[in-house]
Amino acid sequence: MMEFKNHPFLFIIINFFFFIFFIFSSISSYQIQSFPLPPKINGGKWVLLKQSIGISAMHMQVLNNNKVVIFDRTDFGASNLSLPFGVCRFDSNDVALTTDCTAHSLIYDISYNSISPLMVQTDTWCSSGSVISNGTLVQTGGYNDGDRVIRIISPCQQQQQQNQNCDWIEVPEYLSVRRWYSSNQILPDDRIIIVGGRRAFSYEFFPRKQQQPGTGNSSYYLGFLEETRDHYDENNLYPFLHLLPDGNLFIFANRRSILFDYTGNRVLQEYPMIPGDDKRNYPSTGSSVLLPIRLSGSNSSSSGNHLPEAEIMVCGGAPPGAYAQAQHGNYVGASKTCGRIKVTDPKPEWIIEEMPMTRVMSDILILPTGDLIIINGAHNGTAGWESAVNPVLHPVLYLVNEPDPDQRFKVLNPSPIPRLYHSSAVLLPDGRILVGGSNPHRLYNFTDVTYPTELSLEAYSPPYLSDQYSNLRPRVISVGPTGSSLIYQGMFTVTLYLPFYPEKDLSVTLLSPSFTTHSFAMNQRMLVLKVVSLLQLSTTVYQLSVIGPPTPKIAPRGYYMLFVVHDLIPSEGVWLKMEG
C-alpha cells in the first residue's frame, strides 16, 4: 500500500473493495455455519413457570393424562395454597397445626400451566411411589401418622373441584413396618416392591404377596440393608433399585450393591464395591440410573444369555462423616465421581469417571435421546436440614454413548434458583425438565436465611429443543395398529412427519416416567427399540416398522412415553400402554 500514499482517493476505493469482500466473506461463512450444530454445544434455556405453586415440590410424578402430581409433607405448617370449599384437615398429632385448611399436594396441568389443590390426610414426608399398569400412582409410607399408609391417586381429565375421585384415597396401616426413606420399584407382575427405610432392614410388596397358610409374613428381612448402615450417618437410606432384564433386582446402598432374587428372598451375587471412599445414599445423597436398554442390534449380553445388556450408573455423594461435620457447620466438598458398571457382564467392574464439578443431592434423568441430564444439588455438604451450601446451578449433559470419556460431560446453562434439599425434577412428554422444590429448613422459611424455601416451578429446555433444530424434529402422526397400546414382541408402526428424507438414523425410544424425590428417580427406564424398516409415504411422511419389547421383565406393564429421535433431536412424546 506504500505506493498509494500520494493517491488518497485510490486508497479509499481499494479499501472499500476490501470491506465489501470482507462482508461477503462473513455472510458466506455465516451461511455455512447455519447448518445444525451438535445439540451438546447449545446450553439450553430456563423458564419460570410459576413464581409460587403454594407448596415446595418434594415429590413429583408425571401421569399419562399429561398432569403432574406434586406434594410436600403435611406437618411444616400452613402452605400458601388453600384447600377448596373451606375443607380442612384435622390432626391432633401434627407438630405444627392441628387444624390445617391448606393443601400440601396438587395437580399441575402441563398444557395449561395451572394447578389444582389436592387433599392428603397423612404425612408424606420422605416417602416413595410407583405407577402401576393402569396408570394409578401408588404412594407409600412417610412420617408420623403416614409411615405405614398407602395412598392412591388415578389420572382423570376433570379438575378436582369437579370430581372428587380426582383426589387421594388413603389406606391406613397397610404397610407392615414404618417406611420412611424407602425406595420403590414396579415389578413384572405389576406388584410394587418397597425396600428399606429408616431402621427398616426389610422389604414388602403392594399388593401384598400371597402368603402361604400359617406363615403370616408380609415383610421380609434383608440383611444387606443392616450391613450397609453407617453407625451415625446411616448412608443407606433411599437405596437405589433397578429391575434388570432377567427379572432380578439390583440394589445399591452406601457403597455396596447386590443382585437380589425377591421371589426367593436370596442374594444371587454381590458386585464389587464402588471404588473410593465416598458414600452414595441418603444423607450423603448421590443418584443412580439404569442406562438405556438397547433392544436394537445384537440384543444379547456378553454373557451369552440372550438378554440385553444392563448398565448402572451412580453419581455424586459425599465423603465419610460429611453429615456429622455439616451439623457442626463444616460443609465438606461433595463427590466428583460417577461409576458405571455393566451388571450383565460375567465379571462386572466399576469404571470411574469425573464430573465437571462436585455434586450432592443431584437428580439424574434420562432424556428422550438416551443421554442423561444431571441437575440440582450442591457442591458442599449433604442432604438434611441446614446441611449443604454452595448450590450447583449448572446442569450437566452426559453423553452415554460417547466413546471418549473426556468428552461425555457437557456443562449447560445455569438456573437462577438454587435447588437444594427437598428439590426434585421430572421429564415432561414435550422433552422439557420440570424442576421444583428446595426446603433445606425444618419449617417453611422464606426470610433471613441464605437459601429460603422455594415454592417456584421452572422448566428447563435441553439443547435439543432449540429453534435451530426445528427442521430436524420429527412429529409423530400416529402409532398402529392399535394407536394407544403395544403387545410384547409385537410389530407396530410409527407414522411421522419430517420435512426431508432422513439422512441420519431414526430411533424409537420408550421411557417410563419416574417418581422423583430425594435425588432418586424411581422406576425410570428407557428402552431403545428395534426398527425393522423405514417406508416413505409422501415427500414429508414416513412410516417406521418397530418391534415391541420382548417381556414384562424388560418392560413392566404400564404407560410409557414413545419418542422418535432423528439426528439427536427427539419428537414430542406419545403415551402408549404396554399390555400383554
Secondary structure by P-SEA (a helix, b strand, c coil): cccccccaaaaaaaaaaaaaaaaaaaaaaaaaacccccccccbbbbbbccccccccccbbbbccccbbbbbccccccccccccccbbbbbbcccccccccccccbbbbbccccbbbbbbbccccccccccccccbbbbbbbbccccccbbbbbbbbccccccccccbbbbbcccccccccbbbbbbccccbbbbccccccccccccccccccccccccbbbbcccccccccccccccccbbbbccccbbbbbccccccccccccccccccccccccccccccccccccccccccccccccccccccccbbbbbbbbbbccaaaaaaaaccccccccbbbbbcccccbbbbbbbbccccccbbbbbbccccbbbbbbbbcccccccccccccccbbbbbbccccccccccccccccccccccccccccccccbbbbbbbbccccccccccccccccbbbbbbcccccccccccbbbbcccccccccccccbbbbbbbbbccccccbbbbbbbbbbbccccccccbbbbbccccccccccccbbbbbbbcccccccccbbbbbbbbbcccccccbbbbbbcc
